[in-house]
Amino acid sequence: MTIRLETDRLILRQWRDEDRAPWAAMNADPEVLHFFPSTRTREQSDLAVDGFIHHIDEFGWGLFATELKESGQFVGTIGLWPMPAGFPAADLTEIGWRLDKPFWGKGYAPEGARAVLEFAFGTLGKPELVSMTTVTNAASRRVMTKIGMTYSPDDDFINPDYEPGFWQGPHVLHRITKERYESERARTAAS
C-alpha cells in the first residue's frame, strides 16, 4: 500500500534513500535535537529510517518523510507512532513532527499535522491521538494547540527514557479525540 498525504505546500510519503543524508544531518544538529538527551549518529539515524520504512510498509502509517511540494526538498518528518510502553497513554498513537531549522516558523508542522489528523481519524479510524514533548518546548506545544489538542496538568510525566534529573525530563501530554477533531473541523468550516 502506498501512502501519500498532500497539503497545499507539503507531501508526506514513504522514505527514500535520498532522505537519509538530510535526516542524519538534522539529527546531528544540537539545535534540532535541543530537547533530546543527545544528538544522533548517522548509524542511529539510518536505523530510525529503517524502522520508519518497515512500520509504514507493515501498518500503512507511521512517521512519514516530508517534503516541499514545490521543490521536493526534504524538510523532516510528520506522522504517527505508537506511544512507547511505560509512557502515559501507551495504548494510544502519538502524532509528532521534527523539522529541520530552515523550515521552522513557516507553519509547516501544523499544516502537515492537520493532514495526519484527517488521515488518522478519517482513514485509520483512530479514536484518540496524543502528542508529547518537554515542558520547555514552547514551539511544539504551540503546534499542538493550533491543531486542536488539549492539555491537562494531570497528564504531566517524567520521560522514563531520560536519565533521572535530566533538565528536559519533565514532559507534557496533549490529546485530541476523534469527536473533538470532527467538532473543530465542522466549526472551522462553518466560519
Backbone as CSV, one residue per row, in Angstrom:
resi,resn,N_x,N_y,N_z,CA_x,CA_y,CA_z,C_x,C_y,C_z
1,MET,0.853,-1.181,0.000,0.000,0.000,0.000,0.900,1.247,0.000
2,THR,0.649,2.150,-0.925,1.402,3.389,-0.992,0.591,4.492,-0.331
3,ILE,1.180,5.096,0.668,0.530,6.191,1.379,1.212,7.482,0.967
4,ARG,0.398,8.458,0.617,0.906,9.776,0.247,-0.144,10.785,0.677
5,LEU,0.228,11.645,1.623,-0.667,12.695,2.074,-0.161,14.009,1.496
6,GLU,-1.083,14.856,1.067,-0.691,16.140,0.493,-1.441,17.275,1.167
7,THR,-0.745,18.397,1.297,-1.341,19.646,1.755,-1.070,20.674,0.658
8,ASP,-1.388,21.909,0.915,-1.095,22.940,-0.078,0.391,23.013,-0.401
9,ARG,1.240,22.805,0.621,2.675,23.005,0.406,3.539,21.775,0.650
10,LEU,2.965,20.704,1.168,3.759,19.558,1.604,3.287,18.248,0.993
11,ILE,4.215,17.298,0.916,3.917,15.903,0.606,4.497,15.073,1.741
12,LEU,3.668,14.208,2.319,4.096,13.270,3.349,4.044,11.894,2.716
13,ARG,5.139,11.144,2.787,5.263,9.918,1.996,6.212,8.931,2.664
14,GLN,6.335,7.767,2.009,7.302,6.761,2.444,8.721,7.319,2.254
15,TRP,9.633,6.849,3.049,11.022,7.299,2.996,11.739,6.745,1.768
16,ARG,12.721,7.518,1.279,13.587,7.106,0.163,15.039,7.174,0.630
17,ASP,15.909,6.497,-0.101,17.325,6.514,0.276,17.894,7.932,0.308
18,GLU,17.435,8.807,-0.594,17.971,10.168,-0.622,17.538,11.010,0.583
19,ASP,16.600,10.513,1.385,16.196,11.214,2.612,17.169,10.975,3.762
20,ARG,17.975,9.946,3.651,18.829,9.542,4.770,19.860,10.609,5.150
21,ALA,20.526,11.197,4.169,21.572,12.183,4.480,21.000,13.435,5.144
22,PRO,19.927,14.055,4.608,19.407,15.231,5.306,18.800,14.889,6.669
23,TRP,18.224,13.699,6.809,17.701,13.268,8.103,18.844,13.131,9.113
24,ALA,19.936,12.509,8.689,21.087,12.345,9.578,21.689,13.696,9.949
25,ALA,21.748,14.618,8.988,22.284,15.953,9.278,21.410,16.672,10.312
26,MET,20.092,16.547,10.182,19.177,17.127,11.172,19.450,16.565,12.559
27,ASN,19.597,15.248,12.623,19.756,14.568,13.904,21.134,14.768,14.528
28,ALA,22.074,15.279,13.744,23.402,15.595,14.271,23.483,17.052,14.723
29,ASP,22.433,17.812,14.499,22.409,19.241,14.815,21.906,19.441,16.256
30,PRO,22.724,19.992,17.136,22.302,20.184,18.522,21.090,21.108,18.671
31,GLU,20.893,22.032,17.737,19.713,22.898,17.818,18.439,22.119,17.511
32,VAL,18.478,21.267,16.495,17.296,20.485,16.128,16.937,19.512,17.248
33,LEU,17.947,18.928,17.876,17.705,17.958,18.960,17.920,18.573,20.348
34,HIS,17.681,19.860,20.454,17.880,20.589,21.710,17.096,19.966,22.871
35,PHE,15.926,19.437,22.614,15.072,18.909,23.685,15.267,17.405,23.910
36,PHE,16.286,16.843,23.288,16.611,15.424,23.448,17.916,15.302,24.241
37,PRO,18.160,14.138,24.836,19.378,13.976,25.637,20.668,14.126,24.833
38,SER,20.635,13.765,23.541,21.852,13.863,22.734,21.484,13.881,21.255
39,THR,22.457,14.227,20.448,22.285,14.135,19.003,22.411,12.660,18.603
40,ARG,22.192,12.385,17.322,22.247,11.007,16.823,23.372,10.864,15.805
41,THR,23.970,9.690,15.781,24.982,9.377,14.767,24.288,9.038,13.455
42,ARG,25.058,8.959,12.392,24.497,8.558,11.097,23.910,7.152,11.203
43,GLU,24.594,6.274,11.887,24.094,4.905,12.042,22.751,4.894,12.785
44,GLN,22.640,5.658,13.858,21.376,5.733,14.602,20.257,6.313,13.734
45,SER,20.579,7.329,12.949,19.574,7.929,12.069,19.123,6.945,10.997
46,ASP,20.071,6.208,10.427,19.716,5.207,9.414,18.853,4.096,10.009
47,LEU,19.170,3.673,11.227,18.352,2.648,11.877,16.929,3.155,12.114
48,ALA,16.801,4.432,12.475,15.468,5.009,12.650,14.703,4.986,11.338
49,VAL,15.345,5.381,10.238,14.682,5.358,8.927,14.267,3.942,8.571
50,ASP,15.135,2.963,8.828,14.771,1.564,8.565,13.496,1.197,9.326
51,GLY,13.415,1.623,10.583,12.219,1.348,11.386,10.990,2.049,10.849
52,PHE,11.150,3.301,10.405,10.016,4.044,9.843,9.493,3.350,8.593
53,ILE,10.419,2.954,7.710,10.029,2.287,6.452,9.279,0.996,6.759
54,HIS,9.838,0.198,7.642,9.214,-1.086,7.995,7.814,-0.872,8.581
55,HIS,7.682,0.092,9.479,6.393,0.333,10.118,5.347,0.781,9.102
56,ILE,5.723,1.690,8.212,4.784,2.160,7.183,4.407,1.015,6.250
57,ASP,5.389,0.199,5.851,5.091,-0.954,4.984,4.154,-1.940,5.670
58,GLU,4.374,-2.176,6.960,3.580,-3.182,7.678,2.185,-2.686,8.052
59,PHE,2.075,-1.427,8.489,0.813,-0.947,9.038,0.096,0.098,8.178
60,GLY,0.799,0.676,7.198,0.174,1.690,6.348,0.178,3.080,6.958
61,TRP,0.906,3.267,8.048,1.044,4.576,8.688,2.321,4.590,9.501
62,GLY,2.775,5.794,9.820,3.993,5.931,10.604,4.495,7.356,10.548
63,LEU,5.766,7.526,10.825,6.403,8.834,10.708,6.853,8.989,9.257
64,PHE,6.170,9.843,8.528,6.393,9.999,7.097,7.529,10.984,6.809
65,ALA,8.297,10.694,5.769,9.215,11.687,5.231,8.359,12.818,4.681
66,THR,8.800,14.046,4.893,8.009,15.206,4.489,8.864,16.098,3.604
67,GLU,8.283,16.484,2.471,8.999,17.325,1.514,8.131,18.497,1.089
68,LEU,8.798,19.529,0.577,8.077,20.658,-0.001,7.513,20.235,-1.351
69,LYS,6.251,20.475,-1.554,5.598,20.094,-2.797,6.245,20.802,-3.994
70,GLU,6.570,22.076,-3.830,7.091,22.882,-4.935,8.468,22.434,-5.422
71,SER,9.341,22.058,-4.478,10.727,21.760,-4.852,11.153,20.314,-4.616
72,GLY,10.395,19.572,-3.811,10.807,18.221,-3.446,11.850,18.194,-2.344
73,GLN,12.181,19.341,-1.773,13.195,19.417,-0.727,12.698,18.754,0.553
74,PHE,13.541,17.900,1.125,13.234,17.202,2.369,13.217,18.199,3.516
75,VAL,12.149,18.196,4.316,12.056,19.136,5.439,12.084,18.442,6.799
76,GLY,11.838,17.133,6.838,11.825,16.421,8.110,10.779,15.327,8.109
77,THR,10.156,15.132,9.254,9.139,14.094,9.370,7.916,14.624,10.107
78,ILE,6.758,14.168,9.657,5.484,14.427,10.332,4.690,13.136,10.203
79,GLY,4.098,12.685,11.297,3.319,11.460,11.186,2.884,10.906,12.518
80,LEU,2.723,9.607,12.539,2.178,8.882,13.687,3.165,7.825,14.151
81,TRP,3.121,7.549,15.463,3.975,6.500,16.012,3.307,5.939,17.263
82,PRO,3.433,4.642,17.512,2.855,4.083,18.744,3.534,4.700,19.976
83,MET,2.738,5.073,20.960,3.326,5.541,22.216,4.122,4.387,22.821
84,PRO,5.320,4.674,23.309,6.153,3.598,23.865,5.576,3.019,25.157
85,ALA,5.854,1.755,25.382,5.475,1.111,26.641,6.138,1.848,27.792
86,GLY,5.433,1.952,28.894,5.962,2.632,30.066,5.676,4.118,30.105
87,PHE,5.046,4.625,29.047,4.662,6.034,28.984,3.167,6.160,29.268
88,PRO,2.722,7.344,29.706,1.273,7.557,29.803,0.645,7.353,28.422
89,ALA,-0.575,6.874,28.396,-1.312,6.660,27.147,-0.591,5.696,26.210
90,ALA,0.091,4.712,26.770,0.870,3.769,25.968,0.008,2.946,25.018
91,ASP,-1.296,2.943,25.235,-2.191,2.201,24.343,-2.640,3.051,23.150
92,LEU,-2.194,4.304,23.091,-2.630,5.222,22.035,-1.513,5.474,21.030
93,THR,-1.834,6.248,20.024,-0.891,6.606,18.962,-0.506,8.064,19.125
94,GLU,0.772,8.334,18.940,1.286,9.704,19.037,1.349,10.342,17.657
95,ILE,0.971,11.606,17.578,1.223,12.412,16.395,2.445,13.262,16.706
96,GLY,3.396,13.296,15.770,4.629,14.012,16.036,5.245,14.597,14.781
97,TRP,6.259,15.415,14.990,6.948,16.102,13.894,8.351,16.452,14.341
98,ARG,9.252,16.504,13.395,10.608,17.040,13.592,11.033,17.618,12.254
99,LEU,11.207,18.929,12.234,11.581,19.623,11.005,12.972,20.223,11.142
100,ASP,13.659,20.339,10.019,14.977,20.960,10.015,14.841,22.470,10.206
101,LYS,15.884,23.093,10.751,15.858,24.520,11.119,15.367,25.463,10.028
102,PRO,15.789,25.305,8.764,15.320,26.274,7.760,13.799,26.296,7.585
103,PHE,13.117,25.289,8.127,11.673,25.174,7.920,10.872,25.488,9.187
104,TRP,11.534,25.942,10.219,10.851,26.337,11.446,10.123,27.661,11.241
105,GLY,9.002,27.816,11.910,8.287,29.087,11.926,7.551,29.432,10.641
106,LYS,7.367,28.483,9.762,6.692,28.726,8.486,5.304,28.078,8.420
107,GLY,4.891,27.456,9.530,3.579,26.823,9.568,3.519,25.433,8.965
108,TYR,4.675,24.851,8.638,4.676,23.508,8.031,4.229,22.425,9.013
109,ALA,4.673,22.515,10.273,4.311,21.469,11.241,2.797,21.387,11.438
110,PRO,2.097,22.505,11.733,0.645,22.364,11.876,-0.047,21.988,10.571
111,GLU,0.458,22.468,9.452,-0.155,22.123,8.161,-0.076,20.619,7.907
112,GLY,1.103,20.052,8.086,1.258,18.616,7.898,0.513,17.813,8.950
113,ALA,0.532,18.311,10.192,-0.152,17.597,11.281,-1.658,17.539,11.040
114,ARG,-2.231,18.586,10.479,-3.675,18.554,10.173,-3.999,17.463,9.147
115,ALA,-3.125,17.285,8.162,-3.330,16.202,7.186,-3.230,14.846,7.868
116,VAL,-2.316,14.735,8.824,-2.158,13.478,9.561,-3.378,13.224,10.443
117,LEU,-3.917,14.269,11.066,-5.142,14.102,11.861,-6.274,13.566,10.999
118,GLU,-6.462,14.157,9.837,-7.524,13.714,8.926,-7.326,12.251,8.542
119,PHE,-6.102,11.885,8.244,-5.768,10.513,7.882,-6.013,9.565,9.062
120,ALA,-5.544,9.965,10.247,-5.659,9.099,11.426,-7.103,8.862,11.815
121,PHE,-7.903,9.924,11.815,-9.299,9.784,12.238,-10.194,9.310,11.101
122,GLY,-9.988,9.834,9.899,-10.870,9.511,8.781,-10.575,8.183,8.127
123,THR,-9.303,7.898,7.873,-8.915,6.673,7.167,-8.634,5.522,8.122
124,LEU,-7.847,5.799,9.153,-7.443,4.732,10.072,-8.462,4.464,11.171
125,GLY,-9.354,5.427,11.426,-10.361,5.248,12.467,-9.806,5.279,13.877
126,LYS,-8.694,5.972,14.081,-8.136,6.092,15.437,-9.131,6.860,16.307
127,PRO,-9.350,6.432,17.554,-10.301,7.126,18.421,-9.708,8.367,19.106
128,GLU,-8.398,8.360,19.309,-7.743,9.455,20.026,-6.262,9.440,19.676
129,LEU,-5.668,10.630,19.612,-4.229,10.770,19.417,-3.655,11.594,20.558
130,VAL,-2.383,11.382,20.828,-1.675,12.164,21.832,-0.397,12.707,21.207
131,SER,0.174,13.694,21.867,1.481,14.206,21.476,2.209,14.591,22.749
132,MET,3.503,14.326,22.784,4.269,14.643,23.980,5.496,15.451,23.617
133,THR,5.933,16.254,24.551,7.178,16.997,24.423,7.620,17.433,25.810
134,THR,8.811,17.997,25.875,9.294,18.523,27.141,8.471,19.752,27.520
135,VAL,8.399,20.022,28.796,7.653,21.177,29.306,8.143,22.469,28.649
136,THR,9.440,22.557,28.379,10.035,23.802,27.880,9.962,23.970,26.362
137,ASN,9.442,22.994,25.636,9.391,23.086,24.168,8.141,23.857,23.739
138,ALA,8.223,25.171,23.843,7.071,26.033,23.551,6.626,25.929,22.098
139,ALA,7.557,25.763,21.167,7.192,25.705,19.746,6.312,24.480,19.455
140,SER,6.698,23.318,19.939,5.879,22.123,19.707,4.542,22.215,20.427
141,ARG,4.557,22.796,21.606,3.297,22.945,22.340,2.343,23.878,21.592
142,ARG,2.877,24.904,20.922,2.029,25.793,20.109,1.403,25.027,18.954
143,VAL,2.183,24.154,18.320,1.641,23.339,17.226,0.502,22.471,17.752
144,MET,0.695,21.857,18.895,-0.337,21.007,19.481,-1.628,21.798,19.695
145,THR,-1.502,23.006,20.195,-2.671,23.851,20.414,-3.315,24.246,19.089
146,LYS,-2.492,24.609,18.111,-3.011,25.027,16.796,-3.826,23.940,16.111
147,ILE,-3.470,22.681,16.349,-4.202,21.599,15.677,-5.363,21.067,16.531
148,GLY,-5.671,21.786,17.621,-6.858,21.460,18.404,-6.649,20.514,19.561
149,MET,-5.403,20.207,19.889,-5.149,19.312,21.014,-5.341,20.060,22.330
150,THR,-5.693,19.334,23.370,-5.896,19.933,24.688,-4.862,19.388,25.666
151,TYR,-4.596,20.197,26.678,-3.598,19.866,27.683,-4.247,19.815,29.061
152,SER,-3.835,18.833,29.849,-4.238,18.752,31.247,-2.991,18.488,32.083
153,PRO,-2.774,19.273,33.139,-1.620,19.013,34.017,-1.639,17.605,34.614
154,ASP,-2.818,16.981,34.653,-2.908,15.616,35.180,-2.119,14.620,34.325
155,ASP,-1.838,14.986,33.067,-1.088,14.105,32.169,0.411,14.347,32.185
156,ASP,0.893,15.324,32.974,2.335,15.598,33.040,3.067,14.356,33.548
157,PHE,4.287,14.156,33.063,5.064,12.980,33.483,6.554,13.250,33.285
158,ILE,7.365,12.397,33.862,8.813,12.429,33.653,9.126,11.355,32.609
159,ASN,9.806,11.756,31.538,10.116,10.817,30.458,11.011,9.700,30.994
160,PRO,10.522,8.448,30.963,11.311,7.348,31.522,12.542,6.987,30.691
161,ASP,12.620,7.505,29.450,13.792,7.226,28.620,14.961,8.163,28.921
162,TYR,14.722,9.224,29.694,15.763,10.197,30.014,16.398,9.845,31.350
163,GLU,17.674,10.174,31.503,18.375,9.939,32.763,17.676,10.705,33.884
164,PRO,17.561,10.117,35.070,16.958,10.835,36.203,17.657,12.179,36.432
165,GLY,16.854,13.214,36.597,17.387,14.541,36.834,17.724,15.330,35.586
166,PHE,17.620,14.717,34.391,17.912,15.444,33.148,16.945,16.611,33.021
167,TRP,17.444,17.777,32.688,16.652,19.009,32.703,15.447,18.963,31.765
168,GLN,15.481,18.119,30.735,14.346,18.024,29.813,13.447,16.830,30.128
169,GLY,13.646,16.198,31.256,12.834,15.042,31.630,11.355,15.331,31.825
170,PRO,10.985,16.459,32.484,9.553,16.742,32.650,8.863,16.949,31.299
171,HIS,7.805,16.187,31.078,7.077,16.198,29.800,5.600,16.523,30.018
172,VAL,4.999,17.015,28.947,3.555,17.249,28.890,2.973,16.339,27.817
173,LEU,1.708,16.044,27.986,0.979,15.228,27.022,-0.259,16.019,26.601
174,HIS,-0.436,16.160,25.309,-1.633,16.804,24.772,-2.459,15.731,24.070
175,ARG,-3.772,15.927,24.036,-4.681,14.921,23.480,-5.680,15.546,22.513
176,ILE,-6.162,14.716,21.591,-7.305,15.089,20.763,-8.068,13.813,20.422
177,THR,-9.365,13.849,20.649,-10.220,12.718,20.302,-10.779,12.931,18.898
178,LYS,-11.267,11.863,18.332,-11.905,11.952,17.010,-13.095,12.903,17.078
179,GLU,-13.876,12.829,18.151,-15.048,13.693,18.300,-14.649,15.158,18.360
180,ARG,-13.608,15.469,19.126,-13.143,16.861,19.207,-12.636,17.335,17.849
181,TYR,-11.882,16.482,17.164,-11.363,16.837,15.847,-12.508,17.147,14.882
182,GLU,-13.514,16.280,14.849,-14.647,16.497,13.940,-15.427,17.751,14.305
183,SER,-15.575,18.015,15.588,-16.264,19.216,16.036,-15.500,20.478,15.635
184,GLU,-14.181,20.463,15.835,-13.334,21.608,15.457,-13.362,21.816,13.944
185,ARG,-13.314,20.726,13.201,-13.339,20.832,11.728,-14.653,21.399,11.249
186,ALA,-15.779,20.979,11.844,-17.091,21.491,11.455,-17.221,22.971,11.825
187,ARG,-16.700,23.335,12.999,-16.759,24.738,13.424,-15.948,25.628,12.482
188,THR,-14.762,25.165,12.102,-13.913,25.935,11.193,-14.561,26.072,9.816
189,ALA,-15.177,24.997,9.330,-15.830,25.034,8.025,-17.026,25.976,8.008
190,ALA,-17.695,26.111,9.150,-18.885,26.955,9.228,-18.527,28.434,9.317
191,SER,-17.303,28.740,9.743,-16.945,30.155,9.913,-16.332,30.766,8.672
